[in-house]
């Protein structure tokens, strides 16, 4: 499930996908924003994949 358009979570997703606030934007290939129930009581945040993983996708 993806957040409803116009919701705070949807706005955050758009900000993450278009972020250029640091130099990471120059080398990233994908900005990944998760999916799931936006009303969930718990959120799990994982580590970004390293360079070798990105080069194989």
Buried (B, 14 or more C-beta within 10 A) or exposed (E): EEBEEEEEEBEEBEEEEEEEEEEEEEEEEEBEBEEEEBEEEEEEEEEEBEEEEEEEE
